Amino acid sequence: MLPKKITREFINGLPKAELHLHLEGTLEPELKLELAKKNGIDIGQTTIEDVRKTYEYDSLASFLNVYYPGMAVLQTEDDFYQLAMAYLKHAKKDGVKHVEMFFDPQAHLTRGIPFDVFINGYYRACIDARAFNVDAHLIMCFLRDMSANYANEVLNMAKPYRNMILGVGLDSDEHHNPPLKFISPFSNAISSGYHTTMHADIDQVDSIDHIKQALEIINVERLDHGTNIVENQDLVDWVNQRNLGLTSCPLSNGFVTNDMKGKEIVELMEQGVKVSINSDDPAYFGGYIADNYEAIAKKYDLTAQQLVIFARNSFETSWISDFQKNTYLRAIDDFVKAF
């Protein structure tokens, strides 16, 4: 039976999938300092408080200026494994049963880290997470402020690791980097059997045009963020027609625009759009997936039934078999009945 008042116990226990999570964005200050010390890297901070003070931004660009330099502490396969495992253990506590995690190869390749180092570390964590019943997969993202040719090079580098990578995505600074810039690598990725998604960050220049390109030309299977779609009812109808998922991240929305976009998220959900709740870069935006569920529920006075819909949407728009989806959806039903 659904509770009248939403509690953290209900949110944590609700089975859910996370579909918008950047592994590099789970680098907590404690681990950042630990790895910096281990690897002999001067990050300019010596205490956890010092690191936390750098996690302040008011736009996507200012966030990225903190985000990418922080990755310098990730040097060895074990570093990447440790980062991913720390997140996966937290996800388990938050009721995550299935997760599809972004990683940014170019952010590591450009600083001299070989492909096999980060992919093997991340993938080993995916395998080990099965021991505590979290089904984890990897999505390889191209950085959109780099060239399409470089994205194709990365796609070629990934060939020996094809069985480790579920899909490809597109992230980083969207300004002057529209989806069409990457039509070649995405076409090649689709030909290679990868699932596809793209970031459509909130309130960007030409947001609607970029969403149209991603949906109508690139034909992505999901759209990350994407809440600006409410500005175009025809596109909302198109997403509904295709049962395409939108992966929303309330807390990170609030950091980069001072607006959680809860009104738009709820409006889309009420129109039947398969929008889900996710954490994006939880170490940088102040909360993991359960924190995001709780924040949007409190601020917009959501019901338990609405949170259940978000959780169901997360599994229904994940890249798993129908059998797996139905198993997880039954787990939600069983949880609701027993709560």
Rosetta silent file (secondary structure, phi, psi, omega in degrees, C-alpha in Angstrom):
SEQUENCE: MLPKKITREFINGLPKAELHLHLEGTLEPELKLELAKKNGIDIGQTTIEDVRKTYEYDSLASFLNVYYPGMAVLQTEDDFYQLAMAYLKHAKKDGVKHVEMFFDPQAHLTRGIPFDVFINGYYRACIDARAFNVDAHLIMCFLRDMSANYANEVLNMAKPYRNMILGVGLDSDEHHNPPLKFISPFSNAISSGYHTTMHADIDQVDSIDHIKQALEIINVERLDHGTNIVENQDLVDWVNQRNLGLTSCPLSNGFVTNDMKGKEIVELMEQGVKVSINSDDPAYFGGYIADNYEAIAKKYDLTAQQLVIFARNSFETSWISDFQKNTYLRAIDDFVKAF
SCORE:     score description
SCORE:     0.000 S_00000001
   1 L     0.000  135.493 -177.906    0.000    0.000    0.000 S_00000001
   2 L   -74.564  135.796  179.741    1.324    3.420   -0.952 S_00000001
   3 L   -74.842  149.090  176.031    2.078    5.777    1.952 S_00000001
   4 L   -73.700  -34.665  177.603    0.286    9.111    2.208 S_00000001
   5 L  -110.500  126.327 -178.739    3.505   10.735    3.358 S_00000001
   6 L   -75.312  127.199  177.904    6.673    9.960    1.422 S_00000001
   7 L  -113.481  162.818  176.937    9.502    8.809    3.661 S_00000001
   8 H   -64.998  -31.707  177.252   13.170    8.179    2.940 S_00000001
   9 H   -59.952  -42.400  178.429   12.518    4.513    3.778 S_00000001
  10 H   -65.314  -45.652 -178.307   10.016    4.357    0.919 S_00000001
  11 H   -62.800  -46.504 -178.687   12.359    6.140   -1.519 S_00000001
  12 H   -65.846  -36.354 -177.139   15.364    3.963   -0.671 S_00000001
  13 H   -78.885  -21.602 -177.774   13.348    0.766   -0.847 S_00000001
  14 L   -65.147  117.932  178.546   11.638    1.566   -4.146 S_00000001
  15 L   -61.917  135.172 -175.556   13.376   -0.506   -6.860 S_00000001
  16 E  -150.692  159.963  171.679   14.773    1.798   -9.519 S_00000001
  17 E  -110.943  149.265  173.650   17.175    2.060  -12.438 S_00000001
  18 E  -114.931  123.782 -173.051   19.672    4.875  -12.911 S_00000001
  19 L  -117.787   -2.176 -179.219   20.191    5.892  -16.532 S_00000001
  20 L  -138.512   88.159 -175.420   21.999    9.230  -16.226 S_00000001
  21 E  -146.838  119.107  177.830   25.103    8.895  -14.103 S_00000001
  22 E   -93.330  117.457 -178.494   28.622   10.055  -14.972 S_00000001
  23 H   -56.179  -42.240  179.287   31.191    7.859  -13.266 S_00000001
  24 H   -64.504  -20.330  178.845   33.712   10.691  -13.241 S_00000001
  25 H   -86.535    6.327  176.193   31.038   12.765  -11.527 S_00000001
  26 H  -103.470   12.138 -177.591   30.993   10.413   -8.518 S_00000001
  27 L   -75.717   93.962 -179.157   34.492   11.487   -7.422 S_00000001
  28 L   -70.747  151.386 -179.509   33.892   12.468   -3.794 S_00000001
  29 H   -52.383  -38.382 -179.527   36.351   14.867   -2.108 S_00000001
  30 H   -61.844  -47.276 -179.882   37.598   12.114    0.211 S_00000001
  31 H   -69.628  -36.929  178.625   38.527    9.792   -2.658 S_00000001
  32 H   -58.589  -46.488  178.952   39.924   12.678   -4.697 S_00000001
  33 H   -66.723  -40.601 -179.699   42.347   13.576   -1.905 S_00000001
  34 H   -61.413  -46.046 -178.964   43.221    9.929   -1.279 S_00000001
  35 H   -71.133  -35.280  177.477   44.073    9.272   -4.930 S_00000001
  36 H   -60.696  -43.979  179.475   45.964   12.569   -5.266 S_00000001
  37 H   -66.005  -45.477 -178.952   48.170   11.573   -2.351 S_00000001
  38 H   -60.541  -40.722 -174.843   48.647    8.016   -3.628 S_00000001
  39 H   -95.360    3.813  177.473   49.581    9.167   -7.122 S_00000001
  40 L    64.953   41.157 -177.464   51.672   12.171   -6.044 S_00000001
  41 L  -111.057  128.001  178.044   49.448   14.732   -7.754 S_00000001
  42 L   -86.797  108.516 -179.134   49.169   18.311   -6.516 S_00000001
  43 L   -97.917    1.374  177.375   45.520   19.309   -6.925 S_00000001
  44 L    85.335    0.000  176.714   45.928   22.600   -5.068 S_00000001
  45 L  -129.688  147.737 -177.692   43.847   21.473   -2.093 S_00000001
  46 L  -121.858   -9.548  178.932   44.975   19.688    1.056 S_00000001
  47 L  -129.533  161.278  177.825   41.743   19.161    3.016 S_00000001
  48 H   -60.713  -39.553  178.587   38.294   17.820    2.238 S_00000001
  49 H   -61.974  -40.290  177.379   36.863   21.267    2.994 S_00000001
  50 H   -58.377  -43.904 -179.694   39.261   22.810    0.463 S_00000001
  51 H   -65.233  -45.019 -178.708   38.002   20.402   -2.186 S_00000001
  52 H   -59.216  -36.081 -179.317   34.355   21.035   -1.330 S_00000001
  53 H   -64.062  -24.970  179.064   34.847   24.780   -1.734 S_00000001
  54 H   -79.267  -14.699 -177.762   35.870   24.212   -5.372 S_00000001
  55 L   -85.442   54.419  178.888   32.550   22.446   -6.056 S_00000001
  56 L  -130.550  130.096 -175.067   30.725   25.720   -6.675 S_00000001
  57 L  -159.144  158.730  179.936   29.348   26.787  -10.076 S_00000001
  58 L  -130.979   13.254  178.705   26.447   28.660  -11.610 S_00000001
  59 L  -160.686  167.423  177.637   26.488   27.353  -15.180 S_00000001
  60 H   -61.360  -43.042 -178.356   27.388   24.297  -17.227 S_00000001
  61 H   -62.754  -44.144 -178.532   30.648   25.917  -18.344 S_00000001
  62 H   -68.139  -32.130  175.143   31.760   26.806  -14.801 S_00000001
  63 H   -64.683  -47.226 -178.452   30.956   23.260  -13.665 S_00000001
  64 H   -62.298  -29.813  178.821   33.038   21.721  -16.467 S_00000001
  65 H   -67.041  -22.899  175.414   35.967   23.953  -15.496 S_00000001
  66 H   -93.434  -37.689 -171.900   36.044   22.179  -12.122 S_00000001
  67 H   -63.468  -54.294 -174.291   34.953   18.753  -13.350 S_00000001
  68 H   -68.113  -42.913  177.843   37.619   17.886  -15.929 S_00000001
  69 H   -60.487  -29.426 -179.138   40.740   18.998  -13.977 S_00000001
  70 H   -64.139  -23.274 -178.421   39.582   16.854  -11.059 S_00000001
  71 H   -70.727  -10.341 -177.983   40.023   13.699  -13.122 S_00000001
  72 H   -57.569  -24.191 -177.987   43.811   14.100  -12.984 S_00000001
  73 H   -75.648  -14.820 -179.745   43.870   11.950   -9.830 S_00000001
  74 L   -86.028  107.692 -173.153   42.585    8.920  -11.788 S_00000001
  75 L  -122.832  -37.628 -173.238   45.738    7.179  -13.024 S_00000001
  76 L  -113.496  165.743  176.888   45.593    3.391  -12.619 S_00000001
  77 H   -57.147  -40.254  179.793   43.101    0.637  -13.363 S_00000001
  78 H   -66.229  -31.460  176.141   42.505    0.268   -9.635 S_00000001
  79 H   -61.004  -46.813 -179.150   41.724    3.998   -9.359 S_00000001
  80 H   -67.458  -38.229  176.959   38.919    3.630  -11.902 S_00000001
  81 H   -62.009  -46.656 -178.192   37.729    0.423  -10.249 S_00000001
  82 H   -61.897  -41.888  178.386   37.667    2.097   -6.842 S_00000001
  83 H   -60.480  -49.546 -177.572   35.715    5.069   -8.200 S_00000001
  84 H   -66.508  -41.121 -178.937   33.074    2.871   -9.842 S_00000001
  85 H   -66.208  -37.348  177.739   32.739    0.515   -6.875 S_00000001
  86 H   -59.865  -43.431  177.890   32.232    3.399   -4.449 S_00000001
  87 H   -65.046  -47.218 -174.248   29.327    4.617   -6.594 S_00000001
  88 H   -62.719  -35.788  176.884   27.831    1.138   -7.082 S_00000001
  89 H   -67.547  -37.057  176.589   27.803    0.436   -3.342 S_00000001
  90 H   -67.730  -40.380  179.536   26.011    3.745   -2.773 S_00000001
  91 H   -60.147  -40.087  177.877   23.559    2.913   -5.555 S_00000001
  92 H   -56.516  -45.251 -179.892   22.736   -0.365   -3.824 S_00000001
  93 H   -63.884  -28.430 -177.957   21.769    1.550   -0.652 S_00000001
  94 L   -88.281    6.482  177.320   19.536    3.826   -2.760 S_00000001
  95 L    84.468   14.731  178.713   17.534    0.932   -4.185 S_00000001
  96 E   -77.093  125.133  177.671   19.185    0.870   -7.618 S_00000001
  97 E  -102.021  -28.849 -177.331   18.830   -2.538   -9.245 S_00000001
  98 E  -140.973  135.868 -179.923   20.079   -1.643  -12.725 S_00000001
  99 E  -141.287  139.691  175.554   22.397    1.167  -13.825 S_00000001
 100 E  -118.965  107.796 -166.054   23.770    2.351  -17.160 S_00000001
 101 E  -103.624  131.522  175.139   26.810    4.508  -16.381 S_00000001
 102 E   -76.406  146.575  165.576   28.456    7.154  -18.576 S_00000001
 103 E  -143.017  154.119 -172.896   32.215    7.417  -18.899 S_00000001
 104 L  -113.872   90.823 -178.856   34.339    9.874  -20.910 S_00000001
 105 H   -54.986  -43.017 -174.718   37.257    8.168  -22.736 S_00000001
 106 H   -65.498  -28.202  178.391   38.619   11.405  -24.234 S_00000001
 107 H   -66.550  -21.825  179.573   38.932   13.028  -20.799 S_00000001
 108 H  -101.967  -38.978  178.984   41.437   10.297  -19.955 S_00000001
 109 H   -60.902  -39.824 -176.673   43.058    9.666  -23.342 S_00000001
 110 L   -69.779  -13.398  175.849   44.009   13.349  -23.685 S_00000001
 111 L  -110.775   17.950  170.064   45.995   13.143  -20.464 S_00000001
 112 L    89.510   12.207  178.311   47.836    9.989  -21.486 S_00000001
 113 L   -89.397  120.051 -179.160   45.751    7.246  -19.850 S_00000001
 114 L   -63.566  151.460 -176.855   45.469    4.221  -22.210 S_00000001
 115 H   -56.594  -42.367 -175.367   41.994    2.979  -23.114 S_00000001
 116 H   -65.364  -26.332 -178.350   42.500   -0.423  -21.515 S_00000001
 117 H   -65.388  -52.490 -176.715   43.327    1.158  -18.129 S_00000001
 118 H   -77.539  -38.009 -177.801   39.980    2.892  -17.578 S_00000001
 119 H   -66.730  -39.585  179.794   37.743    0.422  -19.410 S_00000001
 120 H   -69.187  -37.606  176.965   39.134   -2.568  -17.506 S_00000001
 121 H   -64.160  -47.981  179.705   38.825   -0.784  -14.174 S_00000001
 122 H   -64.122  -44.004 -175.547   35.248    0.273  -14.820 S_00000001
 123 H   -68.584  -36.841  177.636   34.187   -3.068  -16.278 S_00000001
 124 H   -60.716  -37.053  176.392   35.700   -5.048  -13.401 S_00000001
 125 H   -65.838  -39.375  176.885   33.514   -3.011  -11.050 S_00000001
 126 H   -58.750  -43.852  179.920   30.456   -3.848  -13.189 S_00000001
 127 H   -64.589  -47.654 -176.082   31.237   -7.548  -12.858 S_00000001
 128 H   -68.238  -25.549  179.412   31.872   -7.387   -9.109 S_00000001
 129 H   -65.591  -19.493  177.242   28.658   -5.419   -8.493 S_00000001
 130 H   -61.704  -26.756 -179.044   26.732   -8.564   -9.400 S_00000001
 131 H   -63.635  -27.101  175.788   27.798   -9.947   -6.008 S_00000001
 132 H  -115.539   28.484  168.670   25.462   -7.458   -4.319 S_00000001
 133 L    63.708   37.154  168.623   22.744   -7.652   -6.995 S_00000001
 134 L  -112.303  122.206 -179.454   23.346   -4.438   -8.921 S_00000001
 135 E   -89.992  106.595 -171.576   23.228   -4.952  -12.693 S_00000001
 136 E  -116.354  138.870 -179.625   25.743   -2.410  -14.054 S_00000001
 137 E  -137.841  165.294 -174.709   26.616   -1.447  -17.639 S_00000001
 138 E  -116.801  139.604  173.298   28.732    1.192  -19.381 S_00000001
 139 E  -119.602  122.326 -178.742   27.865    3.932  -21.879 S_00000001
 140 E   -88.182  120.844 -178.155   30.800    5.530  -23.708 S_00000001
 141 E  -102.365  141.387  169.150   30.334    9.273  -24.251 S_00000001
 142 E   -89.997  142.015  175.177   31.956   11.488  -26.867 S_00000001
 143 E   -84.191  120.130 -170.021   32.920   14.972  -25.710 S_00000001
 144 L   -74.855  -14.048  175.769   30.976   17.336  -27.955 S_00000001
 145 L   -88.976    8.365  170.436   33.532   20.141  -27.698 S_00000001
 146 L  -109.180  176.336 -171.354   36.014   17.868  -29.487 S_00000001
 147 L   -80.491  157.561  174.835   35.892   16.858  -33.149 S_00000001
 148 H   -65.575  -34.024  177.693   33.700   14.265  -34.824 S_00000001
 149 H   -62.118  -41.260  178.510   36.864   12.716  -36.279 S_00000001
 150 H   -65.141  -37.687  177.067   38.222   12.194  -32.782 S_00000001
 151 H   -60.677  -41.431  177.273   34.913   10.589  -31.780 S_00000001
 152 H   -65.229  -36.425  176.541   35.306    8.141  -34.658 S_00000001
 153 H   -62.353  -42.666  179.121   38.858    7.405  -33.525 S_00000001
 154 H   -63.656  -39.481  178.397   37.559    6.605  -30.032 S_00000001
 155 H   -60.912  -39.337  176.886   34.908    4.345  -31.551 S_00000001
 156 H   -68.040  -40.031  177.843   37.672    2.430  -33.317 S_00000001
 157 H   -60.710  -30.512 -175.526   39.724    2.224  -30.107 S_00000001
 158 L   -78.861  -10.945 -174.940   36.704    0.679  -28.400 S_00000001
 159 H   -53.335  -44.198 -179.879   36.380   -2.222  -30.857 S_00000001
 160 H   -65.498  -14.359 -175.727   38.421   -4.692  -28.749 S_00000001
 161 H  -114.729   21.277 -173.469   36.146   -3.869  -25.789 S_00000001
 162 H   -54.633  -37.789 -177.583   32.818   -3.955  -27.642 S_00000001
 163 H   -71.469  -11.571 -179.820   31.338   -6.550  -25.263 S_00000001
 164 H   -93.175  -10.315 -170.730   32.006   -4.231  -22.302 S_00000001
 165 L  -120.209  122.153 -175.747   30.112   -1.221  -23.688 S_00000001
 166 L   -81.216  -38.008 -175.830   26.320   -1.092  -23.940 S_00000001
 167 E  -159.494 -179.899  177.210   25.873    2.191  -25.792 S_00000001
 168 E  -124.486  150.434  179.184   27.268    5.568  -26.776 S_00000001
 169 E  -136.167 -177.220 -178.868   26.312    9.049  -25.646 S_00000001
 170 E  -140.878  121.588 -179.469   27.241   12.692  -26.174 S_00000001
 171 E  -139.204 -168.538 -177.519   28.052   15.110  -23.359 S_00000001
 172 L    83.432 -161.924 -168.122   30.098   18.205  -22.360 S_00000001
 173 L   -69.152  116.276 -175.770   29.586   21.796  -23.589 S_00000001
 174 L   -78.909  -21.120 -175.314   26.622   21.958  -25.961 S_00000001
 175 L   -63.352  122.929 -177.546   27.187   25.567  -27.078 S_00000001
 176 L    67.718   14.491 -179.866   28.240   25.551  -30.763 S_00000001
 177 L  -131.589   69.698 -175.483   28.304   21.741  -30.656 S_00000001
 178 L   -72.302  162.277  178.094   24.947   20.545  -32.026 S_00000001
 179 H   -53.195  -38.523 -177.466   24.032   16.870  -32.464 S_00000001
 180 H   -60.036  -24.812  176.361   24.474   17.071  -36.251 S_00000001
 181 H   -56.857  -27.320 -173.361   28.190   17.672  -35.732 S_00000001
 182 H  -111.558   25.543 -178.221   28.360   14.016  -34.652 S_00000001
 183 H   -63.260  -34.227 -179.581   26.173   12.391  -37.276 S_00000001
 184 H   -67.975  -54.767  179.609   29.124   10.348  -38.610 S_00000001
 185 H   -63.233  -32.553  178.731   30.290    8.719  -35.333 S_00000001
 186 H   -71.694  -37.065  174.607   26.704    8.079  -34.271 S_00000001
 187 H   -61.434  -42.411  178.749   25.892    6.487  -37.609 S_00000001
 188 H   -66.532  -38.170  179.099   28.960    4.285  -37.213 S_00000001
 189 H   -64.961  -43.052  178.628   28.006    3.429  -33.635 S_00000001
 190 H   -62.777  -40.437  178.127   24.494    2.423  -34.696 S_00000001
 191 H   -62.955  -28.406  179.532   25.973    0.257  -37.467 S_00000001
 192 L   -87.582    2.193  174.760   28.107   -1.440  -34.814 S_00000001
 193 L    89.372   11.207  178.187   25.034   -2.274  -32.744 S_00000001
 194 L   -76.551  146.484  165.444   25.426    0.266  -29.940 S_00000001
 195 E   -72.849  159.131 -175.730   22.440    1.810  -28.215 S_00000001
 196 E  -134.943  143.604  173.741   22.411    5.619  -28.494 S_00000001
 197 E  -149.668  164.223  177.986   21.586    8.618  -26.351 S_00000001
 198 E  -146.292  145.641  171.011   22.558   12.303  -26.306 S_00000001
 199 E   -73.539  135.195  168.128   22.612   15.108  -23.775 S_00000001
 200 E  -127.433   80.085 -171.219   20.171   17.926  -24.447 S_00000001
 201 L   -60.750  154.273 -174.027   21.152   20.126  -21.520 S_00000001
 202 L   -71.578  140.574  171.023   18.596   22.463  -20.031 S_00000001
 203 L    55.004   42.776  176.900   18.175   26.038  -21.260 S_00000001
 204 L   -91.173  164.132  172.403   20.960   25.960  -23.831 S_00000001
 205 L   -62.435  130.009  178.632   21.242   28.137  -26.937 S_00000001
 206 L    63.863   33.374 -177.667   19.106   26.498  -29.662 S_00000001
 207 H   -53.119  -50.314 -175.850   17.813   23.839  -27.239 S_00000001
 208 H   -65.300  -41.507  178.135   14.745   22.923  -29.283 S_00000001
 209 H   -61.271  -40.575  179.196   16.667   22.757  -32.557 S_00000001
 210 H   -66.513  -38.721  177.497   19.235   20.463  -30.928 S_00000001
 211 H   -64.012  -42.062  177.489   16.487   18.233  -29.544 S_00000001
 212 H   -60.622  -43.235  178.688   14.924   18.011  -33.008 S_00000001
 213 H   -60.987  -45.098 -178.264   18.289   17.008  -34.506 S_00000001
 214 H   -64.228  -40.811 -175.452   18.841   14.321  -31.871 S_00000001
 215 H   -81.853  -44.026 -169.043   15.337   12.893  -32.223 S_00000001
 216 H   -95.334  -23.873 -177.416   14.522   13.294  -35.907 S_00000001
 217 H  -108.866  -52.351  178.944   17.893   12.990  -37.631 S_00000001
 218 L   -75.318  -27.820  179.419   20.218   11.035  -35.330 S_00000001
 219 L    61.157   49.096  178.483   17.255    8.983  -34.048 S_00000001
 220 L   -65.809  156.817 -178.865   18.607    8.478  -30.539 S_00000001
 221 L   -88.109  -21.287  175.765   16.883    5.969  -28.279 S_00000001
 222 E  -142.895  165.019  177.311   16.944    8.251  -25.234 S_00000001
 223 E  -130.154  124.431 -177.976   17.414   11.928  -24.471 S_00000001
 224 E   -91.307  131.676 -167.182   19.439   13.016  -21.448 S_00000001
 225 E    66.724 -110.116  170.285   17.987   16.016  -19.581 S_00000001
 226 L    77.969    8.297 -175.503   15.811   17.279  -22.452 S_00000001
 227 H   -68.235  -15.826  175.585   13.122   19.031  -20.388 S_00000001
 228 H   -63.906   -9.212  178.718   13.130   22.006  -22.771 S_00000001
 229 H   -59.909  -20.895  179.126   11.066   19.754  -25.014 S_00000001
 230 H   -62.184  -17.436  179.917    7.984   21.129  -23.212 S_00000001
 231 H   -75.126   -9.023 -177.073    8.410   24.220  -25.399 S_00000001
 232 L  -137.785  100.108 -175.419    7.354   22.205  -28.462 S_00000001
 233 H   -62.272  -32.162  178.997    4.214   20.087  -28.138 S_00000001
 234 H   -62.203  -39.673  178.128    4.842   18.380  -31.467 S_00000001
 235 H   -70.728  -36.517  175.765    8.151   17.018  -30.149 S_00000001
 236 H   -60.145  -44.665  178.773    6.496   15.930  -26.892 S_00000001
 237 H   -62.735  -37.856 -179.462    3.937   14.005  -28.944 S_00000001
 238 H   -66.449  -42.555  177.528    6.742   12.473  -31.031 S_00000001
 239 H   -62.504  -42.351  178.388    8.613   11.292  -27.934 S_00000001
 240 H   -62.987  -41.851 -179.487    5.388    9.785  -26.595 S_00000001
 241 H   -61.372  -35.966 -178.030    4.709    8.053  -29.890 S_00000001
 242 H   -91.542   -1.535 -175.567    8.155    6.457  -29.801 S_00000001
 243 L    53.208   41.049 -175.496    8.060    5.653  -26.051 S_00000001
 244 L   -89.050  138.196 -175.717   11.421    7.370  -25.791 S_00000001
 245 E   -87.345  145.696  170.813   12.894    8.054  -22.362 S_00000001
 246 E  -115.284  128.088 -177.904   14.059   11.362  -20.904 S_00000001
 247 E  -102.028  104.526 -174.192   16.598   11.125  -18.082 S_00000001
 248 E   -99.045  150.601 -175.615   16.065   14.060  -15.726 S_00000001
 249 L  -135.662   86.603 -172.227   18.390   15.178  -12.914 S_00000001
 250 H   -56.560  -47.725 -175.225   16.643   17.625  -10.530 S_00000001
 251 H   -65.705  -42.052  179.183   19.556   18.502   -8.228 S_00000001
 252 H   -68.450  -33.762  174.460   22.040   19.190  -11.029 S_00000001
 253 H   -56.112  -43.858 -177.703   19.381   21.269  -12.802 S_00000001
 254 H   -67.268  -26.218  179.000   19.179   23.409   -9.686 S_00000001
 255 H   -76.120  -42.628 -172.791   22.934   23.928   -9.597 S_00000001
 256 H   -90.992  -12.582  179.440   23.412   25.107  -13.171 S_00000001
 257 H  -136.072    0.719 -175.139   20.201   27.157  -13.588 S_00000001
 258 L    62.722   24.761  179.294   18.800   27.746  -10.070 S_00000001
 259 L  -147.455  121.492 -179.042   15.731   25.757  -11.136 S_00000001
 260 L   -68.617  -12.820 -176.943   15.141   22.068  -10.482 S_00000001
 261 L    61.847   26.616 -179.453   12.831   21.983  -13.539 S_00000001
 262 H   -64.708  -36.946  178.966   10.347   20.039  -11.441 S_00000001
 263 H   -58.821  -45.646 -179.573    7.364   21.757  -13.030 S_00000001
 264 H   -68.616  -39.719 -179.691    8.503   20.619  -16.487 S_00000001
 265 H   -61.829  -46.156 -179.440    9.407   17.130  -15.255 S_00000001
 266 H   -67.110  -40.899  178.450    5.985   16.627  -13.683 S_00000001
 267 H   -59.193  -44.415  179.007    4.210   18.107  -16.721 S_00000001
 268 H   -64.060  -44.235  179.259    6.022   15.672  -19.017 S_00000001
 269 H   -60.461  -41.416 -179.378    5.272   12.737  -16.729 S_00000001
 270 H   -68.708  -22.794  175.723    1.583   13.673  -16.603 S_00000001
 271 L   -84.914   -0.386  177.830    1.502   13.738  -20.412 S_00000001
 272 L    95.064    2.240  178.649    2.769   10.158  -20.415 S_00000001
 273 L   -68.390  138.986 -177.717    6.393   10.879  -21.346 S_00000001
 274 E   -80.177   69.613  179.929    8.762    8.239  -19.949 S_00000001
 275 E   -91.545  138.683  179.172   10.774   10.634  -17.801 S_00000001
 276 E  -122.609  165.040 -179.371   12.974    9.201  -15.055 S_00000001
 277 E  -107.078  132.640 -174.528   14.841   10.664  -12.077 S_00000001
 278 L  -143.404  177.213 -172.878   18.643   10.368  -11.926 S_00000001
 279 L  -112.017  -11.994  174.108   21.661   11.913  -10.175 S_00000001
 280 E    66.561  -96.461  179.317   23.978   13.043  -13.028 S_00000001
 281 L  -126.155   76.270 -167.350   27.209   13.961  -11.147 S_00000001
 282 H   -60.321  -31.845  179.668   26.239   13.287   -7.523 S_00000001
 283 H   -67.607  -26.348 -176.225   29.584   14.164   -5.910 S_00000001
 284 H   -97.323  -21.586 -174.098   29.416   17.620   -7.488 S_00000001
 285 H  -114.160   13.903  168.440   25.681   18.335   -7.209 S_00000001
 286 L    78.976   22.541  176.910   24.996   17.337   -3.633 S_00000001
 287 L   175.200  143.049  175.660   23.041   14.124   -3.941 S_00000001
 288 L   -88.219 -170.463 -167.917   22.686   10.589   -5.270 S_00000001
 289 H   -63.544  -40.624  178.647   19.550    9.171   -6.856 S_00000001
 290 H   -64.578  -34.800  176.530   17.505    8.779   -3.648 S_00000001
 291 H   -63.458  -37.655  178.679   18.405   12.377   -2.754 S_00000001
 292 H   -68.025  -42.302  175.388   17.057   13.479   -6.141 S_00000001
 293 H   -58.474  -45.705 -176.780   13.795   11.558   -5.612 S_00000001
 294 H   -66.515  -41.970 -177.116   13.444   13.122   -2.179 S_00000001
 295 H   -63.481  -46.405 -178.086   14.279   16.661   -3.326 S_00000001
 296 H   -71.724  -33.764  178.864   11.765   16.760   -6.176 S_00000001
 297 H   -64.408  -43.273 -177.946    9.099   15.041   -4.069 S_00000001
 298 H   -70.861  -46.295 -174.660    9.412   17.603   -1.272 S_00000001
 299 H   -68.721  -32.073 -174.923    9.680   20.723   -3.412 S_00000001
 300 L  -113.318   14.411  173.484    6.786   19.832   -5.716 S_00000001
 301 L    51.472   51.860 -178.669    4.633   17.943   -3.198 S_00000001
 302 L   -79.459  157.978  176.504    4.639   14.724   -5.221 S_00000001
 303 L   -93.079  163.849  176.149    2.719   11.611   -4.299 S_00000001
 304 H   -61.213  -36.344  179.891    4.156    8.162   -3.757 S_00000001
 305 H   -63.003  -37.045  177.777    2.334    7.054   -6.911 S_00000001
 306 H   -66.133  -38.081  176.785    4.197    9.675   -8.952 S_00000001
 307 H   -66.556  -36.049  176.302    7.535    8.394   -7.625 S_00000001
 308 H   -62.284  -39.942  178.158    6.479    4.872   -8.579 S_00000001
 309 H   -62.578  -44.008  176.830    5.815    6.097  -12.115 S_00000001
 310 H   -58.179  -43.121 -179.522    9.331    7.589  -12.303 S_00000001
 311 H   -65.348  -43.018  177.848   10.779    4.272  -11.121 S_00000001
 312 H   -62.624  -42.306  178.496    8.736    2.269  -13.629 S_00000001
 313 H   -58.932  -36.655 -176.960    9.806    4.647  -16.408 S_00000001
 314 H   -63.395  -39.445  177.719   13.455    4.069  -15.496 S_00000001
 315 H   -75.986  -39.420 -176.542   13.188    0.340  -16.151 S_00000001
 316 H   -65.684  -26.074 -179.764   10.894    0.688  -19.160 S_00000001
 317 L  -105.252   10.098  176.119   13.397    2.968  -20.948 S_00000001
 318 L   -80.588  164.435 -176.668   16.514    1.020  -19.955 S_00000001
 319 L   -98.130   62.601  178.404   18.460   -1.043  -22.491 S_00000001
 320 L  -128.890  171.726 -176.807   17.652   -4.474  -21.123 S_00000001
 321 L   -69.980  160.212  177.393   15.510   -7.373  -22.293 S_00000001
 322 H   -60.674  -36.172  178.489   11.750   -7.420  -21.909 S_00000001
 323 H   -61.401  -46.223  178.614   12.132  -10.308  -19.466 S_00000001
 324 H   -62.714  -44.402  179.861   14.457   -8.234  -17.255 S_00000001
 325 H   -58.122  -47.232 -177.953   12.161   -5.215  -17.461 S_00000001
 326 H   -64.824  -34.498  177.634    9.138   -7.256  -16.434 S_00000001
 327 H   -63.657  -45.492  179.223   11.087   -8.805  -13.549 S_00000001
 328 H   -68.224  -38.564  179.132   12.019   -5.374  -12.208 S_00000001
 329 H   -65.351  -36.446  174.971    8.523   -3.993  -12.742 S_00000001
 330 H   -65.785  -35.153  177.844    7.104   -6.903  -10.738 S_00000001
 331 H   -63.212  -37.215  175.411    9.631   -6.083   -8.014 S_00000001
 332 H   -63.290  -47.393  179.845    8.174   -2.550   -7.853 S_00000001
 333 H   -58.907  -43.081 -179.416    4.637   -3.973   -7.585 S_00000001
 334 H   -64.670  -39.521  179.192    5.729   -6.380   -4.845 S_00000001
 335 H   -64.354  -44.710 -178.999    7.446   -3.582   -2.927 S_00000001
 336 H   -62.150  -42.802 -179.399    4.370   -1.344   -3.088 S_00000001
 337 H   -64.374  -36.958 -174.548    2.093   -4.173   -1.890 S_00000001
 338 H   -86.123  -17.675 -172.215    4.384   -5.046    1.000 S_00000001
 339 L   -67.210    0.000    0.000    5.263   -1.518    2.128 S_00000001
